[in-house]
Structure formats: structure tokens, C-alpha cells
Amino acid sequence: MKALLDKLKIEPVNPGACTGPDGWISDPEGKPLVSYNPATGEPIASITQASATTYEAVLRQAAGAFRTWQTVPAPQRGAVVRDLGTILREYQAPLGELVSLEMGKIRPEGLGEVQEMIDICDFAVGLSRQLYGVTTHSERPGHRMYEQWHPLGIVGIITAFNFPTAVWSWNAAIAAACGDTMVWKPASAVPLCAIAVQHLVNQVAGDHHLNGVFNLLVGSGSVIGERMLNDTRVPLISFTGSVSMGRHVAETVARRLGRTILELGGNNGIIVTEDADLALVTRAILFGAVGTAGQRCTSTRRIIVHKSIAADLTERLKRAYAQVTIGNPLDDGILMGPLVEEQAVTDMFAALERVKQEGGEIVTGGSRLPDKGPCFVEPTIVKMPRQTSMVCEETFAPILYLMEYGTLDEAIAIHNGVPQGLSSAMFTTNLLSSERFLSATGSDAGMANINVGTSGAEIGLGFGGEKETGGGRESGSDAWKVYMRRQSNVINWSRDLPLAQGIKFGD
């Protein structure tokens, strides 16, 4: 562990705020924060959190840097992002292992998270030459109309524990290409991942003589988070977290007429039709429900299976779950690591007690694994007689609910009958069923897949969901537009001054 931390410049005690290559801030007012290894419960390292004083210093630096950064040509900004992708390639292994060590996801998933950072950097480099507007024809002779996009300002990035580096990169790479500066507040459970990323960013920023573009503030929600939400200098807040906190973020930022990108609850479902390829379904469900110990926002939570094949699929899943290896996420061959903290374990078993009261029957799993560590649990499958109130709530843990249906209309109604709407899937070999699922009267989620699971989205499409998921979009497609301000332009190249709509005003 020490060799890993040394390579990423993580020390036993670290400052939790930075504005660039020369900007690590030692804060005498800051309170300590200890990062723990969820696999063992042992401390990894301690950091000093940022105080209100440090927050103000970082925001001033970010605001000052924006005045210059926005004037840098976008392709030159893209060159900085390209170099960020290069250094991430160089440090993919140690950074990915740190993600596994601090968050608890298995090593291949930790490495995959860094690969996602690399991919979004590649996307943003190309994007830096494609920040395009449109032109349109004017009704007035001798006039030209078009729109263009300008940098927005400081972007506040508040990330969750489950993707301690990748979600930052979705925002940071695109915001940087768009000409914004940014301030990152990571989740308190995973501060070392953020500090490691900042060290790598600083190397790139130093090569380009930049300060204040990429900024880090590790601190509590009450001290740092609330200031970001209320700060008019931060026109955009990108928040990933719970629905309850997302409501608070939306309300607070809206009061000052700021913008938000909200990535909140998932509670994702898969419909399995009677003609589905069950071997394919089983593999997709296993990764979707067990991967990252069920702690992805896109984790598969609900299976809505046709009653004619429910028994067959249940037995296949029981056999697949019996083969899941659980243990230290850095060990070879492990498929599931621990939950992020003991509170998550408590929440999981409270949820299981509720579903039992609502008629749920545990098919497999349902136990703690204290011999492996304080945060280890068995992935659990629960057969439900119907979609109960507990099923409609999302538990961030490896609990999978099985429910049966008779008609496709019934299946879609069950699928859409939860407050959340992030990711969804249908497994079918019937073209009519698949097209119905993807139609306006089908899945109401932001992402809908056919014969692909709910988890593991690529960066090329916009990522995000509807309803209580928040409606935000990040990553690919045209998600870049929220990081910029749109300006409509009219140029009169004639010597007359006709008014629109044929209005005559005076002589």
C-alpha cells in the first residue's frame, strides 16, 4: 500500500485543497479527515479538510483564472485535456488500484474507471474543435443570424463515492475544453482518489503554466458544499448523489437562478420476455447487480420476468450467484468487494427486513460476512409478489428483486412504476417488443437498452435520467452545451433598418 501511495504522491497527512501546481494549501483551521480501507476497516491516510477561509481563496483563484482561460482558443484548451489523458494512461494502474483500495470496487473495475477518464479526455479533445453553433436565415433583407457558444464560468463539481474519479472527469474534461474553470468537492469517503488525481492534473497544468483552472476542495457538505451551492460566482453545479440531497441542491441553486446537472437515484429495471436468450440475460444481470457490490447508480435492482420463464431464470441466477467470489478487491479472481462503509451494511439489512415484511422471500444470499471484514455481505436475490413500497426505494447495496408479469403492458407498467428513471433494459428476441420498449410509451428512463444490461454505459452518449434521477446529462452527445452560454447574434450588413415582424415605427 505504501508503494502505491508513494507513486501517487499520497502522504500520511495531506492538504485537502489545491489550485494548481504551486497551490497546495495548508489550512490551520481545517479539521482532519481519515480515509479508511473498506475491506479491512483500517486507516489509509489522513487529510486536512478545507475551511471557509480556504474556500474563499480557492474561489478567488478560480474566478481570476477564468478571465484568462476563456480567451484561450478552444483547440489549445483541448491540447491541455489531451495531455491529461496521456498522464492518466501512464498512471492508470496505480490510480485504478487506489480506487479499489479506497472505494472497494474490484481491481478490473478500478482500472476501468480510469479508462473511462481516458476515454472522456479523448472525446473532449475532439470536442474542442466542434463547439459549433447554427446559422439561420433572417426575414429582414441584408441581415445574417447565427448562434455561438461562450465559456460559462466556474463549474462546481460535487461527486459521489462510487465513482471517485470518473464522474469528475466527465465534467472536468468537457468543462476545460469549453473554457470553464472548475472546483471539485469529492465525497468525504474517498478523498485520496481526488488528491491523487489533482497531483496528476498539477503536472499537466505546470507544463502549460496554468493555475486555478483545475481546483480541489476536500471538505464537509456543511462547510464547503453549502458555500458552493449558494455562491453566485459558480453558475453551474454538477451534483451526483442521493435524491434527497439532490432536491436540496436543486432548490438552493435555483433560488439564485443558477444551473444544475443532477445525477441522482437509479433503481434500474430489466424486463425479460418469454423469448429472451437466458444465458445472455444471466450474464448481464450478474454484472449489473453484483458489480461494484451493487453501488453503481446504474446497478440492476429489479428484474421483471415473464412468468413462463421465471423459475428457469431464478435457478440460473442462483447458480451464477453461488460462483461469485467475494474478498479483497485487489486480489485476483475476486468479483465483489465490500460495501463502502458500515452504514451501508446497516442500510442493506434494514431494507431486507422491510421487504420480508412486505412479502419478499430471499432466494439466495442475505447474510453478513464478518470473517472477511466489517463491510462484506452476500449479494442477495429476493422474490417479490409485487412491486412494494420498499422496491420503489433504492438501496445502494447488492439486493436484486425478482417480479413476474403476464403481459408486456403489465411489464412496462411495473418497470415505470418507480420514482426514479436512470437506466433500463429489455432482453428479447422479438422486434415488436423491443420497439415498444424504446417507444414514447415504453421505458420512461433516460437510458434504455435492448439485450444490454443497465450498467456499463459508454461515454459517447449523454448520461443521465428522468423523474427523480434529476434530468441532468453528462459525458457525450451534446452534453457540452450546459457548460457554456448560448448567444444569439444578428448582423445587419445593409444600410437600412427594417424591423422584425414587419413592424413600422415612425418614418
N, C-alpha and C positions, 0 to 999 in steps of 0.2 A: 504494500500500500504506500509506503514512504517513497519508493522509486516512482510510482505513478504520480503522486502529488508533487514531487520534485520536478518532474518533467513538465508539468503544467504550472509550475511556479506557485503552488499552493503551500503555504507555510502554516505552522501550528496556530498562529494568530494572524489574521488578515484584515486590512481595512475593507470596509464594505461599500466604498464609494469611489468612483473614478470618472474623470472627464477626458482621458486620453493618455498618451504615452508618458506624459510628465505629471499626470494629475491624480495619482492615488492620494486619498485624503485620510489622514489620521485624525479621528474625531474624539477629543477628550470627553465630549458629552455623550458619546454613543454607548449603548448598552451591549453586552456580549450576547452572541447567539451561537449555540453549539450545533454542529451538523452531526447527525447520528447515522450509523450504518444500519438500515432496517433489517438486514439479515442476521445481525448479531446483537443489536442494541447498544453497541459500543460507540463512543465518540470518535469522529474522524478528525475534526479540527474545529477551531472556534474563530469567529469573526467579530469585528466591531461594527455594529449597525450604525447607519447614518442617523443623525439627529436633525431637528428642524433647521439648525444653522447650516449644516452641510447641504441639506436640500436646497436652501436658497442659493448657496454658492454654485451648486451644480446647475440649477436652472438659469442663473445668470450666464454661466459659461455656454450652455446650450443655446440660449437666445442670441448671444453675441456671435456664436459660430454660424448660426442660421443666416445671418445677414450676409456672410461671405459665401457660404456653401451654396445658397440658392442661385448665385450668379455663376457658379462653375458649370460649363456646358455639360449636359446630361451624359454624353458618351465618356467624358472624363470622370464623372462620378461613377459610371459603370466600370471604369478601369479599377477603381478602388474596390468595388464589390468583387470584381474578378480576382483580385489579389487575396481577398478574404476567402474566396472559395479555394484558392491554391493552398493557403496555410491550413485550412480545415482538412484538405486532403492529406497534408503532411502529418497532422496530429489526429487523424481520425481514430486510430486505435486507442491512444491514451485517453482522449476525450470521451470516446464511446464507453470505455471501461469505467471512467469516473461517473458517467450517467448511471451505469449499472450499480456501481458501488454506493452512490448516494441515494438514488431513487429506488433501486431494487429490480428494475427490468433486466431480463437475461442479456448476456453479452451480445448475441446477434441483434437484438432489438436496440441495444445501446449504440452499436456500430451503425445500424440502420437509421437511427435518429440523426447521427452526424452526416450520413449520406444524404438525408433529406435536406440538411443545411447546405450541403454542397450543390444539390440539385437546384435549390431555390436561388442560390447565387448565380448559377449558370443562366437561369431564367431571367433574373433581374439584369444581368449584363446585356442580354439581347433586348430586353425591355427599354434599356436606357437609350436605344436608337429608335424606339417606336412609341413615344409618348405623344400620340397623334391626336389631332382634333379633326373636325369636319368642316367642309365648306358647303354653302348652300346659296341658292340664287335669291336675290333681292327683288321685291316688286317695284323698286324705285330705279329708274334708269341711272347708269353711272355709279352704281353702288355695289360693293362686294361685302358679303357676310361670311364670317367663319368663327370658329371657337378654338381656343387654345387652353392649355393646362399649365398652371404655375405651381411651384412648391407651396406647401400649406403652412409649415412651421415646425414646431416641436411636436413629436409624436410620443405620447406616454404609452409604454408597453408594460402591461401587468400580466405576468404569466403564471400558470399553474404548475404543480409539482410533477404531473405525469409526463409532460414533455418539457424538461427543464431547459433545453437549448433550442429545439427545432422551432417551436412557436415564436420565440424571439426572432429567429432568422427569417421566418415568413414575413414578419413586419419590418425588420431592420434592413434586409437586403433591398426590398422594394422601396421602403421609405428613403433610403440613401440614394437609390437611383433616381427617385422623384425629386431630390433636392431638399429633403427634410433632415433635421437633426432629431435625435431621439433620446429618451430617458427610460431606462429599463428598471422596473421593480420586479425581481423574481420572487417566487414563493419562498417563504421562510424555511421550508423543509429541505430545500436544495440550493443553498447559497453558493456552495463551492463550484457547482457547474457554471454558474453565472460568472464567478470570479475567474475561472479558467478561460471561459470564452473572452472575457474582457482582456485578459493578458494577450490572447492571440490577436484580438482586434487592435490592441495597442501597437503591436508590431507593424501591422499594416498601416495604421494611422501615422505612426512615426515615419515610415518610408515615404508617405505622401504629405508630411508636415501638417497634419491635421490635429486639432484639439477641439473638443466639445461637440463633435459630430455624433459619436457613439458614447453614451454616458450610462453609468451604472449607479443605482442607489439600492442597496440592500437595507431593508428596514421594515418595521411593522406597518400594518394597514392603517392603524390609528395615527401614526406619525407621518409616514411617507405617502401611503396610499391616499388618504383623505386630502392631503395637500395637492396631490396631482389631480384628483377629481375636481377640486374647486379652483384650480389655477387657470385663469383666463389666458395665460401665456401658452397653454397646452391645448391647441384647438381640437386635437383628436386623441381619444383614449381607446386603445385596443385592450380589451379585458377578456381573459379566459378564466372561467371558474364556475362556481355554483349559480343556480338560478336565483336564489335568494340574494346573493351578493350582486349578481348582475342587475337585478332590479334597482338596488341602491346606486350602483354605478350609473345606470341609465337616468334615473331621476336627478341625481346630483349634477351630472354633466349637462343634462337638458335644461336645468334651471339657469345655467349661464350660456345657453344656446350653443354648446359645444357639440362635437360629433363623437359617436361611439361605434366601435366594432365589438359586438358581443358574441362570444363563443361559449355557450352555457351548456345545459344538460342535454343528454342524448337519448337514453332509454330506447335503443335501436332494436328494431324487429326484423325478422326474416319470415316470409311466407314460403312454405314448402308445399308445392302442389302434388297431386297424386301421381303425376308423370315425371317428377324430378329425378335426376341422377343422384341417388342417395349416397354413393361413395363420394361424389363431389361435395354434396351438402355437408356431410360429416366433417370433411377436412376444413371447410370454410367455417363451420360453427366452432370447431375446436380452436382455431386460431382466434376467431372473433371473440369468443367467450373466455378463453383461458390466457391468451396473450396479454402481457403486461399485468397479469393477475387480475384481469377484469377492470383495470383502472384507466382505460382509454375513454375519451368522450365518445368514441365510435365503437366501443365494445358491444358485442352482441348480448342483449339482455333477454329478448323474448323470441321464442320460436312458435310460429302459428302454423301447425302442420295438419294436412288433411287427415281426417280420422281413419281412412282406409290404410294409411301407411304409418300411423303414429307409433304403433307397437314396434314395427321394424326399425324406424329411426331411433326410437328410445334405446333399443338394445345396441344399436351401432354406437350411439353416443356413450353408453355405459362402458362398452369395451374400449372406446377411444380414451375416455377419462381415466380408466384404470391404468393406461400406459403413460400417463403424464408424470414425468419426473419432476420432483419438487426439491429445491435446495438452494445453495449459494448461487446467485445469478451469474457469478463469474466462472463457475465450474463448467466444463464441457458436458454436453448432453442434457443439461437442465432445461426444462420447458417452462417452468413457472417459479418465480422468486417470491419474495414476501410482499405483503401489503406495506404501504409506505410508513405507517406508524400504528401504534397500538389502538388509537382511537378508531382507525379504520376497521380493525378486527372487531372491536366492540359494536360498531355500527352494523357490520355484516351479520353478527349473530342476533342482534336486536331485530333486524329485518327478517331473519329466518323464523324467529319466534312469532312475528306478526303473520307471516304467510301461513304458518301452521294453524294459527287461529282462524285464518280465512279459508281453510280447507286444503291448503297445499300439502303435498306428500313428497318427501325427499326421496329422490330416485337413487342418487349416489352423492357421496361427499357429506358435507355438513358438520365437519369437526375441526377443531384447532389441532395444530401440530407443534406442541410446545417443545418437543425434543429437538426440533430443527431450529427454533428461535421464537422470540415473542410475537413476531408478526406473520408467522406462517399458518396457512389454512388450507383445507382441501377445497378444490373447485367443486361447486355444488350444482346439481340439477334438481329442480323442483317441478313436479307435475301439478298444474293448477286446473281446477274445474272451470274457471272463468277468469277474466281479467279483473282482478280485485283492486282495491284502493292501494294496496302495497305494491302491486305490479306496476301501477301507474306512477309510482315514485321511483326515482333512480337511486340505486345503492351502488356506490363505487367499490365493487368487490366482485369476485368471480361467482355470481349467482345467475343461473340461467333458468328461465321459466318456460315450460312447455305447455302449450294450449292447443286444443283441437278445434277444427272447423269443418263445416259441411259444404258450403257454397263459397264461391270466390267473393261475392259481395260481402258475406259474413267475415271472411278473412281480412278484407280490406278495412271493414269497419272496426274490427279488433285492432288491426295494425295502427290505424289513425286515431284510436280512442285513448290516446295518452296526451298529456300536455306538451311533451317535447317533440321535436321534429328534425333531428340532425341527419342520420344516415339510415338507409333502409335497403332491403334486398328481397328479391323473389328468386327462388330456384324452380325452374320449369323448363320443359322442352316444347311447350305449346306457345306458338307465336301469338295467338289471341290473348292468352293470359298475360304474357309479358307486355304486350302493347297496352292492355288495360291498366296494368300496374304503373306504367310510365305516363299514362294519360292524365289529363286535368282532374279526373275523378278517381285516380288511383292513389299512389303514395303521396302524402302531404309533407314529406320530409324534404330537406334541402338537397339531399343526395339520394338517388335511387338507382339501384344496380340490378342487373339480371345475371344470374349464375356467377356472381361475385359477392363476397361477404361484405359486411358493413364496415370492416376495419381495414386500414392499409391504403388510404387514398393517395393517389399520385399528386404531384404539385401543379400539374398543368391546368387543372380545372379550379374554379373558385371553391373554397372550402367553407362550409357554414350551413346553418339550418334555419328552420322556420319556427313559429309559435314560441314556446318558452326557451328555445335554443337561442333566440335573440335576433335572428335575421341578418347577422353580420356575414361578410365574406372576406376571406383572406387567401393568400397564395396566388394561384394562377388566374387565367382568363383576364377579365378587365378589373380585377380587384384593386389594381393600382390606382384607379380613379379616386378612391376615397382618401388617398394620401395627398391629393392635390386639390387645388381650387380651380373650378371651371370659369373661364372668362369668355363672354360672347362679344365679338368685335364687328363693328360696321365701319367701312371706309367709303367715303364719298369722294370719288375721283372726277366728278363732274363740276360744273360751275353753277349748278342750280341747287336748290334746297327743297326738293319735294318731301312732303310728309307721308308717313305710312298711313294705310287705310284710306288714302285719297282725301285726307283732311285738308281744308283750306283755312288758313288763319291769317287774316288781313290781306293786304295787297301783295 
